[in-house]
């Protein structure tokens, strides 16, 4: 492709993409995806070509390489609108919606940089954006012509008239309720092209392919769900089955189109992504399978924070993600329109739904409500679920619409595999761990909090210097965490054993947090775990004696549960009363019978607080959308409501590399953490906008030690921009 005006850039270093190349790539994506959303491909293409043309402005080009904030706001999307009159009047509405709001709410933007905000708070926004018009308009027209747009000279007066027209359009539009599909389309196309850069054309061929899922038709007597028919005219699915019964395969067998597969934890989505990619590679050699990480971008403006969901890789055949990403459609956070378009009409798997907290559960139920409105097929999987929650979900979906699948009594008996022992404290299990190590057992230790896991790991490596010990939790760099997860699973890229931890034949110890509870295909000989809610404990138990064979059925392995704490604070992140009731229903020294679990679960969860989040949701029970068009919610509602890791941080030593490298490499440097831990630290204004933690707060061995995240601990030898 011959470049047009190569001196005009869309992005600075490290990509330094030309504006012509960027607009060409985004227009290719927009034109490709529009028909799948039942939208006009020509309008989509024109909007994509026009959306960033304002970056040709001399003001933008000068600022592109200046690493500082400016007192006067320049918004390239406003300058892009100066060329609106080049297009037919019938296109103007969609074009405006694609261009003017693809980064900012037009009103009440977090930093007050929306077009209506600027008009209200600045004397003459047009004057700044038209600056040097005679110097840059010709370059803009040349680029537009190079991309196939019929151009004519545009005077300053005509540009101003275009600006006023856009201003009036936005003022009228924000009086309407609902969301803009055109805004969502442009966001999706822009994110896709930006993420893939020069690979855009290659991946276009893979968009909106329905995956071939016949692999999951495999049958095995050891996996009872594999023998049950998934055929039904009922639209939705509810599967309740023990860990290792073949639940994942069954849920995939219920899917017929593109799939969004959700799991609650980062480690579980990482593992599911690897599993699905390996399982389906033969039948789907060119399929686009995407992993969407849980952390989001947090924008700070003074004391105000705004969350942005990055809806990357629109049209992927399978996306593996956390509910955090989908929750944007409930709260209208930045990027939600792109998610709405992409997920509409797809199969959505909500796996391990029982693991969520009260708040998260309420959000998931709202998501279910919206997904029904979007004509999605919803498939839920769980190992254990309180009857109260089960009945609520069935009520939401409609009993007549749900295929309900459970194991029978005979099948449940064959999954009895654990003997539960109660112990007082960590000291009381020292002898048990000693004996396990001496007899070449694989030991799994599960803690409720990262700090406790770090402390136990330090203690164990001192006691067992010659025994392989692995620490894994949510607060590692993604690159380090990926390595640790591979070690934990003990398989290479081809699925062959590397004789490490899960596949080891020798003594080893893994210290972990809740990240091992869900969808990690690991099997240990013995577990020590802190007391937790019963549903979480059952998930943890599923990582012991997991591998089923004719030989292992009927054999039992021990799990040791420590007594609950006495103080509410010590029980966090769980409810102390729930932990105590969970501990009480477990019988010391007895086999845990699968056919009794539902009764025990209902004894623990005697009531469920179905929190109402209606006041926060943009989708109302009436089926209407309660949000002004061309805007998004300026508040970080997900941060305030969800009890999950939400923001990214990086080490100070990685800062320069982060600024200069690609999106993929940036991701590998990022560490998930909670906002309140890092909110007082410096923050970058690029990528996922990570906070900068001192190097002294991170090690590859222990991960991020949050108590060391203090600004005074920065290395004085580093110079910061």
RAFENFEN-V171151 format. One record per backbone hydrogen bond with DSSP energy under -0.5 kcal/mol. NH is the residue of the N-H (numbers start at 0). CO is the residue of the C=O. E is the energy in kcal/mol with one decimal. If there is no record, write none. Layout:
BEGIN
NH;CO;E, NH;CO;E
END
This chain:
BEGIN
7;4;-2.1, 8;6;-0.6, 9;16;-3.1, 10;16;-1.6, 15;11;-3.5, 18;7;-2.4, 21;17;-2.2, 22;18;-2.7, 23;19;-2.2, 24;20;-2.3, 25;21;-2.6, 26;22;-2.2, 27;23;-1.9, 28;24;-1.9, 29;25;-2.8, 30;26;-2.5, 31;27;-1.6, 32;28;-2.7, 33;29;-1.9, 34;30;-0.6, 35;32;-0.7, 36;32;-0.9, 36;33;-1.3, 37;34;-1.4, 38;33;-2.2, 43;39;-2.1, 44;40;-2.4, 45;41;-2.4, 46;42;-2.7, 47;43;-2.1, 48;44;-2.1, 49;45;-2.2, 50;46;-1.7, 52;49;-1.3, 54;51;-2.5, 55;52;-1.9, 56;53;-1.7, 60;56;-2.5, 61;57;-2.1, 62;58;-1.9, 63;59;-1.7, 64;61;-0.7, 65;62;-1.2, 66;64;-0.7, 67;65;-2.1, 72;70;-0.5, 74;72;-0.5, 75;73;-0.6, 77;74;-1.1, 78;74;-1.4, 79;75;-2.0, 80;76;-1.0, 80;77;-0.6, 81;78;-1.3, 82;79;-1.5, 83;80;-1.7, 85;82;-1.8, 86;83;-2.0, 90;87;-1.7, 91;87;-0.6, 91;88;-1.2, 94;90;-2.5, 95;91;-2.6, 96;92;-2.1, 97;93;-2.1, 98;94;-2.3, 99;95;-2.5, 100;96;-0.5, 101;98;-1.1, 105;629;-2.3, 111;108;-1.8, 115;105;-2.1, 116;105;-0.8, 117;113;-2.8, 118;114;-1.8, 119;115;-1.5, 120;116;-2.2, 121;117;-2.2, 126;123;-0.6, 127;123;-1.1, 128;124;-1.9, 129;125;-2.0, 130;127;-0.9, 132;129;-1.5, 134;131;-1.8, 135;131;-1.1, 135;132;-0.7, 136;132;-2.4, 139;135;-1.9, 140;136;-2.5, 141;137;-2.4, 142;138;-2.3, 143;139;-2.6, 144;140;-2.5, 145;141;-2.3, 146;142;-1.1, 146;143;-0.6, 147;144;-1.9, 148;143;-2.4, 158;154;-2.3, 159;155;-2.1, 160;156;-2.2, 161;157;-2.3, 162;158;-2.2, 163;159;-2.5, 164;160;-2.2, 165;161;-2.4, 166;162;-2.5, 167;163;-2.4, 168;164;-2.4, 169;165;-2.5, 170;166;-2.2, 171;167;-1.9, 172;168;-2.4, 173;169;-2.2, 174;171;-1.0, 175;172;-2.1, 177;626;-2.9, 180;178;-0.7, 183;179;-1.8, 184;180;-2.5, 185;181;-2.1, 186;182;-2.4, 187;183;-2.5, 188;184;-2.4, 189;185;-2.9, 190;186;-2.7, 191;187;-2.1, 192;188;-2.5, 193;189;-2.5, 194;190;-2.3, 195;191;-1.8, 196;192;-2.1, 198;195;-2.6, 199;196;-1.5, 202;198;-1.9, 203;199;-1.4, 204;200;-0.7, 204;201;-0.6, 205;202;-1.5, 206;203;-1.3, 207;314;-2.8, 208;205;-1.0, 208;314;-0.6, 212;210;-0.8, 215;212;-1.6, 216;213;-2.1, 217;214;-1.3, 222;219;-2.0, 223;221;-0.6, 224;244;-1.8, 225;222;-1.9, 226;223;-1.2, 227;224;-1.0, 235;400;-2.8, 236;377;-2.2, 237;402;-2.6, 238;379;-2.6, 239;404;-2.6, 240;238;-0.5, 240;381;-2.3, 244;241;-1.7, 249;245;-2.0, 250;246;-2.5, 251;247;-2.2, 252;248;-2.1, 253;249;-1.0, 253;250;-0.6, 254;251;-1.7, 258;316;-2.6, 259;346;-2.7, 260;258;-0.6, 260;318;-3.5, 261;259;-0.6, 261;348;-3.0, 262;320;-1.8, 268;264;-2.0, 269;265;-2.3, 270;266;-2.3, 271;267;-2.4, 272;268;-2.4, 273;269;-2.1, 274;270;-2.4, 275;271;-3.0, 276;272;-2.5, 277;273;-2.2, 278;274;-2.8, 279;275;-2.4, 280;276;-0.8, 283;279;-1.7, 286;283;-1.5, 288;286;-0.8, 289;317;-2.9, 291;289;-0.5, 291;319;-2.6, 292;290;-0.6, 295;645;-2.2, 296;307;-2.0, 297;687;-0.8, 298;296;-0.5, 298;305;-3.3, 300;303;-3.0, 303;300;-2.0, 305;298;-2.4, 307;296;-2.7, 308;333;-2.3, 309;307;-0.6, 310;308;-0.9, 311;309;-1.5, 315;312;-1.3, 316;287;-1.3, 317;287;-1.5, 318;258;-2.6, 319;289;-2.9, 320;260;-2.4, 320;318;-0.5, 324;321;-1.3, 325;321;-0.8, 326;322;-2.6, 327;324;-1.0, 328;325;-2.2, 329;326;-1.4, 330;326;-1.4, 331;327;-1.9, 332;327;-0.8, 333;306;-1.1, 335;332;-2.0, 337;334;-0.5, 338;334;-1.3, 339;335;-2.4, 340;336;-2.1, 341;337;-2.2, 342;338;-2.4, 343;339;-1.2, 344;373;-1.6, 345;342;-2.2, 346;257;-2.6, 347;376;-3.1, 348;259;-3.0, 348;346;-0.5, 349;347;-0.6, 349;378;-2.6, 350;261;-2.0, 350;348;-0.8, 351;380;-0.9, 352;349;-0.5, 352;380;-1.5, 354;351;-1.6, 355;352;-1.2, 360;356;-3.1, 361;357;-2.0, 362;358;-1.9, 363;359;-2.7, 364;360;-2.4, 365;361;-1.7, 366;362;-2.5, 367;363;-2.5, 368;364;-1.8, 369;365;-2.1, 370;366;-3.0, 371;367;-2.0, 372;368;-1.4, 373;369;-1.7, 374;371;-1.7, 375;370;-2.6, 376;345;-1.9, 377;375;-0.6, 378;347;-2.7, 379;236;-2.7, 380;349;-1.7, 381;238;-1.9, 389;385;-2.5, 390;386;-2.8, 391;387;-1.5, 392;388;-2.2, 393;389;-2.3, 394;390;-2.1, 395;391;-2.0, 396;392;-2.5, 397;393;-2.2, 400;397;-2.5, 401;398;-1.2, 402;235;-2.5, 403;401;-0.8, 404;237;-2.8, 406;239;-0.7, 411;407;-2.4, 412;408;-1.9, 413;409;-0.9, 414;411;-2.0, 415;412;-1.6, 418;556;-2.0, 419;417;-0.5, 419;589;-2.4, 420;558;-2.7, 422;560;-2.5, 428;425;-1.4, 429;426;-1.5, 432;428;-2.3, 433;429;-2.4, 434;430;-2.4, 435;431;-2.0, 436;432;-2.4, 437;433;-2.3, 438;434;-1.6, 439;436;-1.5, 440;435;-2.9, 442;440;-0.6, 442;507;-2.8, 443;525;-2.6, 444;509;-3.2, 445;527;-2.4, 446;511;-3.0, 452;448;-2.0, 453;449;-2.5, 454;450;-2.2, 455;451;-2.6, 456;452;-2.3, 457;453;-2.2, 458;454;-2.0, 459;455;-2.4, 460;456;-2.4, 461;457;-1.1, 462;458;-1.5, 463;459;-2.8, 466;463;-1.5, 467;506;-0.6, 469;508;-2.3, 471;510;-2.3, 477;669;-1.8, 478;667;-2.2, 480;476;-3.3, 481;477;-2.4, 482;478;-1.7, 483;479;-2.3, 484;480;-2.7, 485;481;-2.0, 486;482;-2.2, 487;483;-2.7, 488;484;-2.5, 489;485;-2.1, 490;485;-0.8, 491;495;-2.5, 494;491;-2.0, 497;489;-2.2, 498;489;-0.5, 501;487;-1.8, 502;499;-2.0, 503;500;-1.9, 507;440;-1.4, 508;467;-2.3, 509;442;-2.5, 510;469;-3.3, 511;444;-2.9, 511;509;-0.5, 512;471;-0.8, 515;512;-1.4, 516;513;-2.4, 520;518;-0.7, 521;519;-2.1, 523;542;-2.4, 524;441;-1.8, 525;441;-1.4, 526;557;-1.3, 527;443;-2.2, 528;559;-2.9, 529;445;-2.0, 535;532;-0.6, 536;532;-2.3, 537;533;-2.5, 538;534;-1.6, 539;535;-2.3, 540;536;-2.9, 541;537;-1.3, 542;539;-2.2, 543;540;-2.2, 544;523;-2.3, 552;548;-2.0, 553;415;-0.5, 554;551;-2.4, 556;416;-2.2, 558;418;-2.3, 559;526;-3.0, 560;420;-2.9, 560;558;-0.5, 561;528;-2.5, 561;559;-0.5, 562;422;-1.6, 570;566;-0.8, 570;567;-0.8, 571;567;-0.6, 571;568;-0.9, 573;570;-2.1, 578;574;-2.1, 579;575;-2.5, 580;576;-2.4, 581;577;-2.3, 582;578;-2.4, 583;579;-1.9, 584;580;-1.4, 585;581;-0.5, 585;582;-0.8, 588;419;-2.9, 589;419;-0.7, 589;586;-1.3, 591;417;-2.7, 592;590;-0.8, 593;591;-0.5, 595;592;-1.7, 596;593;-1.2, 599;595;-2.0, 600;596;-3.1, 601;597;-2.3, 602;598;-1.4, 603;599;-1.8, 604;600;-3.0, 605;603;-1.3, 609;607;-1.3, 610;608;-2.2, 612;610;-0.6, 615;612;-1.6, 616;612;-1.5, 617;329;-2.8, 618;329;-0.6, 619;617;-0.6, 619;623;-2.7, 622;619;-2.6, 625;617;-4.0, 626;624;-0.7, 628;172;-0.7, 628;175;-1.9, 630;627;-1.2, 632;331;-3.4, 635;304;-0.8, 636;634;-2.0, 639;635;-1.7, 640;636;-2.2, 641;637;-2.5, 643;641;-1.2, 645;672;-1.2, 646;672;-2.2, 648;670;-1.8, 649;690;-2.6, 651;692;-1.7, 653;650;-1.5, 654;651;-1.3, 657;653;-2.7, 658;654;-2.0, 659;655;-1.2, 660;656;-1.0, 665;661;-2.4, 666;662;-2.2, 667;663;-1.1, 668;664;-0.8, 668;665;-1.3, 669;665;-0.8, 669;666;-0.8, 670;648;-2.4, 671;473;-0.6, 671;475;-0.5, 672;646;-2.4, 676;673;-1.1, 677;673;-0.9, 677;674;-0.8, 678;674;-1.5, 680;677;-2.4, 683;689;-2.6, 688;685;-2.3, 690;647;-2.1, 691;681;-2.5, 692;649;-2.8, 692;690;-0.6, 696;693;-1.8, 697;694;-1.9, 698;702;-1.2, 702;698;-2.9, 703;474;-2.8, 704;696;-3.3, 704;702;-0.5, 705;703;-0.9, 707;704;-2.1, 708;705;-1.9, 709;707;-2.1, 712;709;-2.4, 713;710;-1.5, 715;713;-0.6, 717;714;-1.7
END
